[in-house]
Amino acid sequence: MSRVYQYILLMALVTYLIRALPLTLIRREIKNEFVKSFLYYVPYATLAAMTFPAILSATDYFWSSVVGFAVALVLAFNRRSLLTVAGGACAAAFVVELFIR
């Protein structure tokens, strides 16, 4: 068997175990409020940890990424739609890159 197939099989097994073990080991409802609140925020923290570095390296210039991120934060905190936030961030980064070049 090729090493590539072994790696793919190992990755599939690890992914399956990560998803299947909690279903098989935890059969009762979680009553601890701290654990429930911790598990509630795990997806948001993971998404932020994966997305933030990509935001800062998404453009050719660091400052255009920072400005785009700042515009996205302002729009998001003002409860704008996802399309408005994404479009505003892209437009802001584009305008900054026009002036930097």
DSSP file (Angstrom, degrees, kcal/mol; ACC not computed):
  #  RESIDUE AA STRUCTURE BP1 BP2  ACC     N-H-->O    O-->H-N    N-H-->O    O-->H-N    TCO  KAPPA ALPHA  PHI   PSI    X-CA   Y-CA   Z-CA
    1    1 A M              0   0    0      0, 0.0     5,-0.0     0, 0.0     0, 0.0   0.000 360.0 360.0 360.0 135.8    0.0    0.0    0.0
    2    2 A S     >  -     0   0    0      1,-0.1     4,-1.7     4,-0.0     5,-0.1  -0.295 360.0-122.1 -66.2 151.0    1.3    3.4   -0.9
    3    3 A R  H  > S+     0   0    0      1,-0.2     4,-2.3     2,-0.2     5,-0.2   0.836 111.9  59.6 -64.3 -32.4    2.3    5.8    1.9
    4    4 A V  H  > S+     0   0    0      1,-0.2     4,-2.3     2,-0.2    -1,-0.2   0.924 105.4  47.7 -62.8 -43.7   -0.2    8.3    0.6
    5    5 A Y  H  > S+     0   0    0      1,-0.2     4,-2.5     2,-0.2    -1,-0.2   0.855 109.6  53.7 -66.0 -34.6   -3.1    5.9    1.1
    6    6 A Q  H  X S+     0   0    0     -4,-1.7     4,-2.4     2,-0.2    -1,-0.2   0.915 109.4  48.3 -64.3 -41.8   -1.8    5.1    4.6
    7    7 A Y  H  X S+     0   0    0     -4,-2.3     4,-2.5     2,-0.2    -2,-0.2   0.911 112.0  48.9 -64.3 -42.5   -1.9    8.8    5.4
    8    8 A I  H  X S+     0   0    0     -4,-2.3     4,-2.3     2,-0.2    -2,-0.2   0.913 112.1  48.7 -63.7 -42.9   -5.4    9.2    4.1
    9    9 A L  H  X S+     0   0    0     -4,-2.5     4,-2.3     2,-0.2    -2,-0.2   0.907 111.8  49.2 -63.3 -42.5   -6.6    6.1    6.0
   10   10 A L  H  X S+     0   0    0     -4,-2.4     4,-2.5     2,-0.2    -2,-0.2   0.911 111.2  49.5 -64.2 -42.7   -5.0    7.4    9.2
   11   11 A M  H  X S+     0   0    0     -4,-2.5     4,-2.4     1,-0.2    -2,-0.2   0.903 111.0  49.7 -63.4 -40.7   -6.6   10.9    8.7
   12   12 A A  H  X S+     0   0    0     -4,-2.3     4,-2.4     2,-0.2    -2,-0.2   0.909 111.4  49.3 -63.7 -42.2  -10.0    9.3    8.1
   13   13 A L  H  X S+     0   0    0     -4,-2.3     4,-2.6     2,-0.2    -2,-0.2   0.929 112.2  46.9 -63.8 -46.1   -9.6    7.2   11.2
   14   14 A V  H  X S+     0   0    0     -4,-2.5     4,-2.3     2,-0.2    -2,-0.2   0.916 112.9  49.7 -63.3 -43.0   -8.6   10.1   13.4
   15   15 A T  H  X S+     0   0    0     -4,-2.4     4,-1.4    -5,-0.2    -1,-0.2   0.916 112.2  48.0 -62.2 -43.1  -11.4   12.2   12.1
   16   16 A Y  H  X S+     0   0    0     -4,-2.4     4,-2.8     1,-0.2     5,-0.3   0.925 111.5  49.7 -63.5 -44.8  -14.0    9.5   12.7
   17   17 A L  H  X S+     0   0    0     -4,-2.6     4,-2.4     1,-0.2    -2,-0.2   0.894 107.0  54.7 -63.7 -39.8  -12.7    8.9   16.2
   18   18 A I  H  < S+     0   0    0     -4,-2.3    -1,-0.2     1,-0.2    -2,-0.2   0.863 117.7  36.7 -61.6 -34.8  -12.9   12.6   17.1
   19   19 A R  H  X S+     0   0    0     -4,-1.4     4,-0.6    -5,-0.2    -2,-0.2   0.812 121.0  43.7 -87.8 -31.4  -16.5   12.7   16.0
   20   20 A A  H  X S+     0   0    0     -4,-2.8     4,-1.7    -5,-0.2     5,-0.2   0.835 100.2  66.3 -86.9 -33.5  -17.7    9.2   17.2
   21   21 A L  H  X S+     0   0    0     -4,-2.4     4,-2.7    -5,-0.3     5,-0.3   0.913  99.5  49.8 -60.6 -45.6  -16.1    9.0   20.7
   22   22 A P  H  > S+     0   0    0      0, 0.0     4,-1.9     0, 0.0    -1,-0.2   0.886 110.4  52.3 -61.4 -34.1  -18.1   11.8   22.3
   23   23 A L  H  < S+     0   0    0     -4,-0.6    -2,-0.2     1,-0.2    -3,-0.1   0.855 116.9  38.0 -68.0 -33.3  -21.3   10.2   21.0
   24   24 A T  H  < S+     0   0    0     -4,-1.7    -1,-0.2    -3,-0.2    -3,-0.2   0.796 121.0  42.5 -88.5 -29.6  -20.4    6.9   22.5
   25   25 A L  H  < S+     0   0    0     -4,-2.7     2,-0.8    -5,-0.2    -2,-0.2   0.825 109.3  55.7 -88.4 -32.6  -18.9    8.0   25.7
   26   26 A I     <  +     0   0    0     -4,-1.9    -1,-0.2    -5,-0.3     4,-0.1  -0.853  55.5 152.1-106.6 102.5  -21.3   10.7   26.8
   27   27 A R        +     0   0    0     -2,-0.8     2,-0.2    -3,-0.1    -1,-0.2   0.667  53.0  71.1-102.8 -21.2  -24.8    9.3   26.9
   28   28 A R  S    S-     0   0    0      1,-0.1     2,-0.2     0, 0.0     0, 0.0  -0.530  92.8 -93.3 -94.5 163.0  -26.3   11.6   29.5
   29   29 A E        -     0   0    0     -2,-0.2     2,-0.6     1,-0.1    -1,-0.1  -0.523  42.6-114.1 -70.5 140.2  -27.3   15.2   29.2
   30   30 A I        +     0   0    0     -2,-0.2    -1,-0.1     1,-0.2    -4,-0.0  -0.676  37.2 175.4 -79.3 121.5  -24.5   17.5   30.4
   31   31 A K        +     0   0    0     -2,-0.6     2,-0.4     5,-0.0    -1,-0.2   0.666  45.3 103.0-101.5 -21.1  -25.8   19.4   33.5
   32   32 A N     >  -     0   0    0      1,-0.2     4,-2.3     2,-0.1     5,-0.2  -0.510  60.0-153.4 -69.2 121.0  -22.7   21.3   34.5
   33   33 A E  H  > S+     0   0    0     -2,-0.4     4,-2.5     1,-0.2     5,-0.2   0.852  92.3  54.6 -66.4 -35.2  -23.3   25.0   33.4
   34   34 A F  H  > S+     0   0    0      2,-0.2     4,-2.4     1,-0.2    -1,-0.2   0.936 110.8  44.7 -64.2 -45.7  -19.6   25.7   33.0
   35   35 A V  H  > S+     0   0    0      2,-0.2     4,-2.7     1,-0.2    -2,-0.2   0.901 113.4  51.3 -65.1 -41.3  -19.0   22.7   30.7
   36   36 A K  H  X S+     0   0    0     -4,-2.3     4,-1.7     2,-0.2    -2,-0.2   0.920 112.4  45.1 -62.8 -43.6  -22.1   23.6   28.7
   37   37 A S  H  X S+     0   0    0     -4,-2.5     4,-1.5     2,-0.2    -1,-0.2   0.883 112.7  52.2 -69.1 -36.3  -21.0   27.2   28.2
   38   38 A F  H  X S+     0   0    0     -4,-2.4     4,-0.9    -5,-0.2     3,-0.3   0.946 111.5  45.6 -61.8 -48.1  -17.5   26.1   27.4
   39   39 A L  H  < S+     0   0    0     -4,-2.7    -1,-0.2     1,-0.2    -2,-0.2   0.789 107.2  60.0 -67.0 -27.2  -18.8   23.7   24.7
   40   40 A Y  H  < S+     0   0    0     -4,-1.7     4,-0.4     1,-0.2    -1,-0.2   0.889 110.4  40.3 -66.1 -38.9  -21.1   26.4   23.4
   41   41 A Y  H  X S+     0   0    0     -4,-1.5     4,-2.3    -3,-0.3     5,-0.2   0.540  90.2  89.7 -91.2  -6.8  -18.2   28.8   22.6
   42   42 A V  H  X S+     0   0    0     -4,-0.9     4,-2.5     1,-0.2     5,-0.2   0.912  86.7  50.0 -58.6 -46.0  -15.7   26.2   21.2
   43   43 A P  H  > S+     0   0    0      0, 0.0     4,-2.4     0, 0.0    -1,-0.2   0.904 112.3  48.1 -61.7 -38.7  -16.9   26.5   17.6
   44   44 A Y  H  > S+     0   0    0     -4,-0.4     4,-2.3     2,-0.2    -2,-0.2   0.914 113.0  47.1 -67.0 -42.5  -16.7   30.3   17.6
   45   45 A A  H  X S+     0   0    0     -4,-2.3     4,-2.4     2,-0.2    -1,-0.2   0.897 113.1  49.1 -66.2 -39.7  -13.2   30.2   19.2
   46   46 A T  H  X S+     0   0    0     -4,-2.5     4,-1.8    -5,-0.2    -2,-0.2   0.923 111.4  49.0 -65.5 -44.3  -12.0   27.6   16.7
   47   47 A L  H  X S+     0   0    0     -4,-2.4     4,-2.3    -5,-0.2     5,-0.2   0.909 112.4  48.4 -62.0 -42.5  -13.4   29.6   13.7
   48   48 A A  H  X S+     0   0    0     -4,-2.3     4,-2.4     1,-0.2    -1,-0.2   0.907 110.1  51.5 -64.5 -41.6  -11.7   32.8   15.0
   49   49 A A  H  < S+     0   0    0     -4,-2.4    -1,-0.2     1,-0.2    -2,-0.2   0.821 115.8  41.5 -66.0 -30.6   -8.4   31.1   15.5
   50   50 A M  H  X S+     0   0    0     -4,-1.8     4,-0.6    -5,-0.2    -1,-0.2   0.824 119.7  43.0 -83.7 -32.5   -8.5   29.7   12.0
   51   51 A T  H  X S+     0   0    0     -4,-2.3     4,-2.0    -5,-0.2     3,-0.3   0.883  99.9  65.8 -84.6 -40.4   -9.8   32.8   10.3
   52   52 A F  H  X S+     0   0    0     -4,-2.4     4,-1.7     1,-0.2     3,-0.1   0.889 101.7  46.9 -57.4 -47.9   -7.8   35.6   11.9
   53   53 A P  H  > S+     0   0    0      0, 0.0     4,-0.9     0, 0.0    -1,-0.2   0.882 112.2  52.7 -61.7 -34.6   -4.3   34.7   10.5
   54   54 A A  H  < S+     0   0    0     -4,-0.6     3,-0.3    -3,-0.3    -2,-0.2   0.855 104.7  56.1 -67.7 -34.1   -5.8   34.2    7.1
   55   55 A I  H >< S+     0   0    0     -4,-2.0     3,-1.2     1,-0.2     4,-0.3   0.927 106.4  49.4 -62.4 -44.6   -7.4   37.7    7.2
   56   56 A L  H 3< S+     0   0    0     -4,-1.7    -1,-0.2     1,-0.3     9,-0.2   0.699 117.6  39.7 -72.4 -18.2   -4.0   39.4    7.9
   57   57 A S  T 3< S+     0   0    0     -4,-0.9    -1,-0.3    -3,-0.3    -2,-0.2   0.198  87.5  97.2-112.3  16.2   -2.3   37.6    5.0
   58   58 A A  S <  S+     0   0    0     -3,-1.2     2,-0.2    -4,-0.2    -2,-0.1   0.741  82.8  44.4 -79.3 -22.6   -5.2   37.8    2.5
   59   59 A T  S    S-     0   0    0     -4,-0.3     6,-0.0     2,-0.2    35,-0.0  -0.625  89.2-107.5-116.0 175.2   -3.9   40.9    0.6
   60   60 A D  S    S+     0   0    0     -2,-0.2     2,-0.4     1,-0.1    -1,-0.1   0.798 103.9  49.3 -71.6 -28.0   -0.5   42.0   -0.7
   61   61 A Y  S  > S-     0   0    0      1,-0.1     4,-1.4     0, 0.0     3,-0.3  -0.931  73.1-140.8-120.9 137.8   -0.1   44.6    2.0
   62   62 A F  H  > S+     0   0    0     -2,-0.4     4,-2.1     1,-0.2     3,-0.2   0.891 101.0  55.0 -59.5 -43.3   -0.6   44.2    5.8
   63   63 A W  H  > S+     0   0    0      1,-0.2     4,-2.5     2,-0.2    -1,-0.2   0.825 102.9  54.4 -67.8 -32.0   -2.3   47.6    6.2
   64   64 A S  H  > S+     0   0    0     -3,-0.3     4,-2.2     2,-0.2    -1,-0.2   0.877 109.3  49.7 -68.2 -34.4   -5.0   46.9    3.7
   65   65 A S  H  X S+     0   0    0     -4,-1.4     4,-2.5    -3,-0.2    -2,-0.2   0.909 110.8  49.5 -66.1 -41.8   -5.8   43.7    5.6
   66   66 A V  H  X S+     0   0    0     -4,-2.1     4,-2.5     2,-0.2    -2,-0.2   0.918 112.2  47.1 -64.8 -43.4   -6.0   45.6    8.8
   67   67 A V  H  X S+     0   0    0     -4,-2.5     4,-2.6     2,-0.2     5,-0.2   0.922 112.6  49.5 -65.0 -43.6   -8.2   48.3    7.4
   68   68 A G  H  X S+     0   0    0     -4,-2.2     4,-2.2     1,-0.2    -2,-0.2   0.903 112.1  48.5 -60.9 -41.1  -10.5   45.7    5.8
   69   69 A F  H  X S+     0   0    0     -4,-2.5     4,-2.4     2,-0.2    -2,-0.2   0.906 110.8  50.7 -64.9 -42.3  -10.7   43.8    9.1
   70   70 A A  H  X S+     0   0    0     -4,-2.5     4,-2.4     2,-0.2    -2,-0.2   0.915 110.8  48.4 -62.7 -43.7  -11.5   47.0   11.0
   71   71 A V  H  X S+     0   0    0     -4,-2.6     4,-2.6     1,-0.2     5,-0.2   0.911 111.0  51.3 -63.0 -41.6  -14.3   47.9    8.6
   72   72 A A  H  X S+     0   0    0     -4,-2.2     4,-2.6    -5,-0.2    -2,-0.2   0.907 109.9  49.6 -62.1 -41.9  -15.7   44.4    8.9
   73   73 A L  H  X S+     0   0    0     -4,-2.4     4,-2.7     2,-0.2     5,-0.2   0.935 111.6  48.0 -62.5 -46.2  -15.6   44.6   12.7
   74   74 A V  H  X S+     0   0    0     -4,-2.4     4,-1.2     1,-0.2    -2,-0.2   0.934 114.9  45.1 -61.6 -46.5  -17.4   48.0   12.7
   75   75 A L  H  <>S+     0   0    0     -4,-2.6     5,-1.9     1,-0.2    -1,-0.2   0.900 113.9  49.5 -65.0 -39.9  -20.1   46.8   10.3
   76   76 A A  H ><5S+     0   0    0     -4,-2.6     3,-1.7     1,-0.2    -2,-0.2   0.907 109.1  51.2 -67.2 -41.3  -20.6   43.5   12.2
   77   77 A F  H 3<5S+     0   0    0     -4,-2.7    -1,-0.2     1,-0.3    -2,-0.2   0.752 105.9  56.6 -68.6 -21.5  -20.9   45.2   15.5
   78   78 A N  T 3<5S-     0   0    0     -4,-1.2    -1,-0.3    -5,-0.2    -2,-0.2   0.246 119.5-114.4 -90.0  12.5  -23.6   47.5   13.9
   79   79 A R  T < 5 +     0   0    0     -3,-1.7    -3,-0.2     1,-0.2     2,-0.1   0.863  56.9 162.1  60.1  43.7  -25.5   44.3   13.0
   80   80 A R      < -     0   0    0     -5,-1.9    -1,-0.2     1,-0.1    -5,-0.0  -0.453  45.5 -87.8 -82.7 165.2  -25.2   44.6    9.2
   81   81 A S     >  -     0   0    0     -2,-0.1     4,-2.5     1,-0.1     5,-0.2  -0.249  34.5-110.5 -71.5 162.9  -25.8   41.6    7.0
   82   82 A L  H  > S+     0   0    0      1,-0.2     4,-2.7     2,-0.2     5,-0.2   0.884 119.4  52.6 -61.2 -39.8  -23.0   39.1    6.2
   83   83 A L  H  > S+     0   0    0      1,-0.2     4,-2.5     2,-0.2    -1,-0.2   0.899 110.1  48.1 -63.9 -41.0  -23.0   40.3    2.5
   84   84 A T  H  > S+     0   0    0      2,-0.2     4,-2.7     1,-0.2     5,-0.2   0.912 112.7  48.3 -65.7 -43.0  -22.6   43.9    3.6
   85   85 A V  H  X S+     0   0    0     -4,-2.5     4,-2.3     2,-0.2    -2,-0.2   0.943 115.1  44.1 -63.3 -48.4  -19.8   43.1    6.0
   86   86 A A  H  X S+     0   0    0     -4,-2.7     4,-2.3     1,-0.2    -2,-0.2   0.922 116.2  47.1 -64.2 -44.3  -17.9   41.0    3.4
   87   87 A G  H  X S+     0   0    0     -4,-2.5     4,-2.6    -5,-0.2    -2,-0.2   0.905 112.5  49.3 -65.2 -41.6  -18.4   43.6    0.7
   88   88 A G  H  X S+     0   0    0     -4,-2.7     4,-2.5    -5,-0.2    -1,-0.2   0.900 111.8  48.7 -64.1 -41.2  -17.4   46.5    2.9
   89   89 A A  H  X S+     0   0    0     -4,-2.3     4,-2.4    -5,-0.2    -2,-0.2   0.917 113.3  46.9 -65.2 -43.3  -14.3   44.7    4.0
   90   90 A C  H  X S+     0   0    0     -4,-2.3     4,-2.3    -5,-0.2    -2,-0.2   0.919 113.3  48.6 -64.3 -43.5  -13.3   43.9    0.4
   91   91 A A  H  X S+     0   0    0     -4,-2.6     4,-2.5     2,-0.2    -2,-0.2   0.908 111.7  49.4 -64.0 -42.1  -14.0   47.4   -0.8
   92   92 A A  H  X S+     0   0    0     -4,-2.5     4,-2.3     2,-0.2    -2,-0.2   0.924 112.5  46.8 -64.2 -44.5  -12.0   49.0    2.1
   93   93 A A  H  X S+     0   0    0     -4,-2.4     4,-2.1     1,-0.2    -1,-0.2   0.894 112.4  51.4 -64.2 -38.7   -9.0   46.7    1.4
   94   94 A F  H  X S+     0   0    0     -4,-2.3     4,-1.7     2,-0.2    -2,-0.2   0.922 110.2  47.9 -63.7 -45.3   -9.3   47.4   -2.3
   95   95 A V  H  X S+     0   0    0     -4,-2.5     4,-1.6     1,-0.2    -2,-0.2   0.907 111.6  50.2 -64.8 -42.0   -9.3   51.2   -1.8
   96   96 A V  H  X S+     0   0    0     -4,-2.3     4,-1.8     1,-0.2    -1,-0.2   0.908 109.7  51.0 -63.1 -40.8   -6.3   51.0    0.6
   97   97 A E  H  X S+     0   0    0     -4,-2.1     4,-1.9     1,-0.2    -1,-0.2   0.829 104.6  58.1 -66.9 -30.6   -4.3   48.9   -1.9
   98   98 A L  H  < S+     0   0    0     -4,-1.7    -1,-0.2     1,-0.2    -2,-0.2   0.900 111.4  41.4 -62.9 -39.7   -5.1   51.5   -4.7
   99   99 A F  H  < S+     0   0    0     -4,-1.6    -2,-0.2     1,-0.2    -1,-0.2   0.776 111.9  54.8 -80.2 -26.3   -3.5   54.2   -2.6
  100  100 A I  H  <        0   0    0     -4,-1.8    -2,-0.2     1,-0.2    -1,-0.2   0.884 360.0 360.0 -73.9 -38.6   -0.5   52.1   -1.4
  101  101 A R     <        0   0    0     -4,-1.9    -1,-0.2    -5,-0.2    -2,-0.1   0.498 360.0 360.0 -66.9 360.0    0.6   51.1   -4.9
